[in-house]
Amino acid sequence: MKIKIIKILSPFIIVTLFSCSSSSGGNPEITQRIDEPAGRNCPNAGSVLLRGVDRDGDGLLESDNEIEGATFECNASNWSAEVKVNKLSANASFQNMLVEPNGDRIIFYRQIDPQDMNNKDYMDYYTSSTDGTVTSIVPYGDAFKKFSMDMSGHAIAVWPQEENQLGSVWASRYSKALGWQTPEKIAQSNVTHLTAFSQIPEVDVVMLDELDSAIAISKYSAAGGWMVHANQFTTGGNWLSPESLETITTYTPSSMPAIAKDPNGNVFAIWARAGRIFVDRYRYLVGWQGAIAIDNSPNGIPTSDTNISVSRNGIAFAQWSENIFEESEHWGAFYRPGTGWGEAFKININAKYIDLPSTFNNNDELLLSWVENDADIWKVWISKLADETSIEHTAIYEYETTNRLDQLYNLKIAADNVGNIAVVWPRRNYYWSSFYDADANVWSRPEVISGDGADRQKFTLKMYGNGNAIICWKQTDLTNINGFIDNIWYRELKIQ
């Protein structure tokens, strides 16, 4: 069979496959329309019109010797065309993407410079006028950096370094007028380790306001063991000395805190230590309020995978996993302004993995995204929690597989200020997506939104404005004649 492919890109895609010749042998020639799920033929699902000869007289086209042609009528996608970020033809590693409310965004990535074969960290600033032509080189550090940006387009980068078997934390500030400033050391471990790997700190950073103040969180060795510290970058342009958020002096190490900020500049941090879950809150322009334990595990049940989300009205949700007899239970607690932290409660879901990405919608309701595997039936679920006792579940994707390479995990979820939601997940070497249209009160059909070779780990999802989302990811070019090359791509979604 010879195949001819015809594509019509708008308002939908039609792909026609047909045979140059056929022989009906006296049997009737018929057509048959069936649904086409999202996949390579139709990334956003659609239907297929089969044409052929009904050789067994059952009124259906069911086998290769009956089907002689097929026309795929594919639903149009709400996602824009893919845009390649990195300019050089060399392997690139994705670091982060930050998005302003108007859609301007900064994309950070690391790439080998073919001129000197050294790694360099790049920042591309995309605006409606420049479209990513403003590229600068971020001050280099061996470790990957963490970034934060305010709504004026100023940014801060923090990263760990090793110096003579001592860990240190470095930072640099970016402004549109001055570019990247000279890096400075903002914290230093005072405990020497035999190997460099064992003492490298962990870091994160969050901008507080449009006056360039920020909070840097780090975990590094100090007297008494690995402890959580915080530095403040003031509006005067100076980093204050690191402040320990812990008073425990035993050597049991803490986990790296997860941090989140509300619109008023208050910061929440959560971490695990010695089987307990600790939280602390930075009150804007006042300071840290003091770490407290919020779990119900005084006997030290192993805990992990801490996460925290904050709503636009300052409600926070702390989430963690407790590992009991090789089984993981999901727990959480709400913080509400005026009343503080509530009682920890168990989240009754049958999640495959302990990581539960979360965000808040415009009604201060918590959204959890998670994966279920029941007898090789895989499902993507969204759970909505209004409070500790009210939970509502919606399955947005389902398929069956026994192939471990076809399993899904590492979901990302984001919501905007009017109730729209976007969810992205990897399956095999592709990204899939579904979105919730708040006006229509409906979830979209899942669709494939990346090319082959998408990295299961290196991607991020952001929303801005009303109904706009951006995904940025690393993808391996499997067709490059000089060998596989990793590139950075982004794609935009317009829900409304």
N, C-alpha and C positions, 0 to 999 in steps of 0.2 A: 504493500500500500504506500503510495506517495502521499505526502502530507503538505498541505499549504496552510499557513497561519495568517489570519487577518486580525488586526487589532484596531479597535475604535476606542479611544481613551475617555471620551465623555459623551453622554452622562454615565455610561457604563462601558465595560470592555467586552467585546465579542471576539472570541477565538474560534475559528472554524477549522476542523480537521475533516478531510474527506478523501475518498478513494478515487483514482482516475477512472476505474472501470468496475463494473459489478455484473453479476449474473444472477437473476432472481430465480431462474429455473421454474417459473410459473407461480412462485410464492409471492404474496403481496408485499410491496414496499411500504413501510410505515415509518412514522416518527413517534418519539416518546420523550417527554420532558421529566427530569428528575432533579431533586435538590443537589447542589454541589457544596460540600462543606468547605470552610476556609482551609486553604492549603496552597500548594504551588500553582495549581491551575487558576484558582480565584482566591487571592489573599484575603479578600473581604467577603468570602462566600458568594453564592449566587445560584444559578441553575445551569443545567446542561441539556441541550436538545439533541437527542440521538436520532440518527437516520440509518435505516438498514432494511433487511429482508427478514420477515417473520417466517423462518424455515420450518419451525415446529408447530405453527398455527395456534400458539397460545396467546397471541395479541401483545407479546412483550419482546423487547430486544434485550437478550440476557447473556449472549456469548460472543466471542470474537468472530465467529463465522456468521453472525447475524448483524453485528454493528459494523457499518461501513463509513460512518462519518459522525462527528460530534461538534456542536457549537456551544461554547461556554459563554453564558451571559453573566458577567461578574458585576457585583455591586461596586459602585464607586467608593473610594476611601476618603475619610475625613482627614487623613494624614497627608501632609505635603510631600514633595519629592525629597529624597535623601540629599544631604549636603555634606561633602567631605571637608573636614576641618584642617588637618595638617597639610602643609605645603610641600614638604620634602618627601622624596621617595625613599623612605627608610622607616624601620619599625617605630611605631609610636605607642605609648602607654597612656591610657586615660587616667586622669587624677580626679577632676571634679568639674561641675558646672554650677554657676550661681546665676540667678535670674532676678532682674528687677521687676517691679509691678507693671511697668510699661512694655515688658518683653525684651528689653536690652539684656544681653547676657555676656558673661565671661566664661570661657572654656579653657581649662588648664590641662596641659598634657606634656609628657616627656618624650623626646625623640633624639635619636642619634644624628648629630650633624655630620654629613658626609665629608665636609671640609677637613675636620680634625678628628672625626670618629669618637667624639666625646658626647656623653649624655647632656642635654640641655632641657630646661623646663621653660615651656612657652605659655603665654597667655594671649588668647585671641579675644578682642573686645568687639562684640557684634552689636551694632545699633541699626536703626532704620536707614541711616545715611551711609554708614561705612560698610555694612555687611561683612564684617570680619576682616577687613583689610588692616585694621590696627593691631599689630602683633608686637609683643615685647617679650624679652627674655627675663624670666624671674630669677633673682639671685639664687645660685645653685647650692644645693645641699645634697649629700649622698642619699638620704632617706626621702621618701615621698612626703609631700607637704600636705597640710590641711589649710583650707582657705575659708574666709568669710567675707561678705560684702554688705555694705549698707545701701540704702535706697538712693544715694547720691553717686554710686559707682566707685566709691573708695573701697579698698580691700586690704586685708592683712593675711599674711602667710606665716605659719609656724611649722617648724620641723625639728626632729631630733638629730643630734650628731654625737660622735664618739671622739673623745680627746684624751689620749693617754690613759685608757681604760676607765675613764670617767664619762658618764653620760651628761649631755647638756641639751638645752632647748634654745632654739634661735627663732628670730622673728624679723619680718620686713614689712613695711607699710607701702601701699600703692595709692597714689592720687592721680587724677587725670592731668593735673597741671605739672607734677614733678616726676611722674613715673615711679619706679621702684626705688626705695631708699636703701641705704647701706644696711645690711643685716646687723643685728646686735644680739648678743647672748642674754637671755632673760632668766635662765635658771641653770643650776649646776648641781649634779649629784655629788655627794661627799663620801661615797663608798666606792672603793676600788674593786673591780672584778677582774678575774683572770682572762676572760674572753670578752671581746668587744660586743658580741651578739648578746651576752647575758645582761648587759647594762644599758642598752639603747632605750631611752625613754619612749613613752607613747604620748601623743599630743592631740589636741583639738582646739578649735577657736570659734568664737561667735562675736559678731559686732553687736553693740548695744543700741546705737543711735546714729544719727547723721552728723554727730560731732566727733566722729572717729574714735570714740571710746570702745573698748573691747575687753573680753575675758578670754584668757588662754588657760586651758586645763591640761595638766600633764601628770604622768605617773612615773616616778623615778626613785632610785635608791637614795634614802636618807638614813640618818641614824635611827635604827629600829626596824628598817626594812623598806620595801616598796610602799610608797604612800602617795596619796592624791594631793596635788598642789594646784593653786590657781594664781595667775598673774593678772593684773588689771592694767590696760593701756588707757591712760587718762586723756581728757580732751586737751590737755596741755602738750601732748605729744611725747609723754614719757611712760616707760614701763615701770610699775611699782615692783618691789621685791616679792618673790613667791610667798604665798601664804598656804600653810598646810591645812587641809580640810579635815584631817583625822588627828585623833589624840592617842590611838592605839599604838603601843610600842612593841608588840610582838612581831616576829619576822613574817608571819603569814601575809602573802602578797594580796593586794587589792586588785580587782579587775580595772581595766581602763573605763573611766566613767563615760556614760552616754549623756549628752547635754542638749538642751533645747531652750529657746527663748520665746517669751511672749511679746506682743507688739509694744509693750511699755518698757522694755529693756530689762525685765526680770529674767533671771537665768535659773534653770533647774539642772541639777546633776544627780545621777544615780550610779551606784557601783556596788559590787559584791565583795565581801571580805569575810573569811572564816565562816562561810555558810550563812551570813546575814546580808540583808539588803539595806544599804544606807542611801539617804538622800540629803541634799542640802539645797537651799534656795538663796540666790543672790538677789537682794532687794536693790533696785536701781538707785544709785547714788547714796546708798546706805551701807551695804556690805553683806557678807555671808551671814546667815542666821544661825548656823550651827548644824552639824550633821546629826541625823536621828535614824534609828532602825525602824523600818515600817513593815517588815515581814512577820509571819507567825511561826518562825522557825528558831526558837531560842536554843534548841539542841544542836544547831549547826548543820542542818540538812544541806547537802551540796547545792549551790545555786549558780546560775549562769545566764548568759544572754540577756543582760539588762537593756532596757530601752525606755525612752520617755518621749511623750508627745505633749504639745501645749496648744490650746485653742486660742483664738484671737481675743477672747475675753479672760484669759489667764487661768483657765481650768487645765490642770495637768493630769496625765495618766502615766504611772510608772508600771512597767511590765517586766516580769522575769520568769525563769523556769526553775523548778525544784525537782531534782533527780532522786527518785525513790525506787529502790530495787530495780534499777535499769529502766525505769519508766519515767517519763518527763511529765510533770504537771505544770500548767500555765497559771500564773498568778498575777494579780494586779491591784493597784490602789489608786483612788482619785484624790487629787488636791483641788480644793475649791477655795477661792479668795474669801476671806472672812472666817472660814471654819477650819482651814488647814487640811491635813491628811486624814482620810477616812480609813476604815479597817481594810486590811488586805483580804481579798476574796479569790477563790478559784474560778478560772474561766473554763466553763464546761464545753470544750470543743475537742474533736478527735483529730488534732493536727498531726501531720506526718513529721514536721520539723519543729524545733524549739524556737526558731526565729519567727516573730509575728510582726511584720511591718505594720505601722499604724499611723493614722492622722485623724484630725477632727474635721467635721463638716461645718457648714455655716450655722447650724443649730446647736453647736457645742456637743454634738453626739460623736462618740468615738467610733472609728472605722478600723477594724482589724482585717488584714488579708492573710489567708492561710491555705495550705494544701492538705488534702485528705487522700489517702490511698486505701481503698476498701476492696479486697479481692481483685487487685489489678485494675480497678476503676479509679482513675485519677480525677480529682475535682479541684477547681479553684473556688474558694468561698470568700464572701465578704460578710463580716458580722458587724452589726451596729449596736452599740451599747449606749443607752441614754443614762444609765446609772448602774449600780452594782447588781441589780436584780432583773433589769430589762434588757434582753438581748434578742436580736432578730437576725436570721441567717438567710443569705441569698447565694445560690450556686450560679456562677456566671460562665463556667466552662467545664466540660466533662469529656473524657475519652478513655479508651481501654488499651492497655499495653502490658506486655510481659518483658519488654526489652528495657534493660536498666539504662541504656543510653537515651531512651525516649521519655524518661521521667522528668518531671518539672519541679523547680524549686526557685528560691531567691526572688520572690515577688517584690515589686515596687508599687506603692500606692500614693496618690496625691489628690488633693481636693482644693477647689477654689472658694471664694467668699460667697458664692451664690448657690452652692450645693452640687456642682458638677464634680465628677470623680473620674480619674483615669487610673487604670491598672495595667501593668506590663509584667510579663513573665517569660523566661527562656524555656524553650522546648527543643531538644536536639541543638542545632546550630542556628536557630532562628529566634527572634522575639515575636511574641504574640501580644495583642492588646485588646482590651474592651473598655468602653467608657460609659458612664452614666450621665444621661441628659436630664438635668433637674426639671426643666420645663416640660419635657415629654414624659417624665417619670418612667424611664425605660433604659435598660442596659443594651448596648449595641452587640451585634454578633461579634465574637472573637475573630480577629484577623491577623495575618502575618504582616509585620511592619519592618522587617529587616531582610537583608540579603543573607546568603549562606555564609557561615563562618563567624557569626556573632558570638562574642564572649559571654559566657554565662554569669560571670562575676562583675565585669568592668562596664557598668552602665548606671545611669541615674535618670530619674524622672522628676520633673518640676511642673507646677502649674502657675499661671499668672493671669491677671485680669479676670474676665468672665468667660470661662469656657475655652481657655487656651492652655495647651500642654506642650512640653518639649522633652524628648528623650535624646540622650547623648550616650554613645557607646563605642567600644572598640570592636573592630571586625577584621578578620583575616582575609586578605585578598587571595583566594585559592587559584586564581588564573594568571598571576604575575609570572612572566617568563623568566625572571631573575630569582625566583623562589618566593615563598609565602611572605607577604608584607602585611603588617598590622597597621590599620588606619583608624582614624577617629571620625565618626559621622554624627550628625544630628538630624532630627526630623520633627516637624511641628504638627500639632493636632488642633483643629478648630471644631469644637463641639457645637457651638451655636453661631 
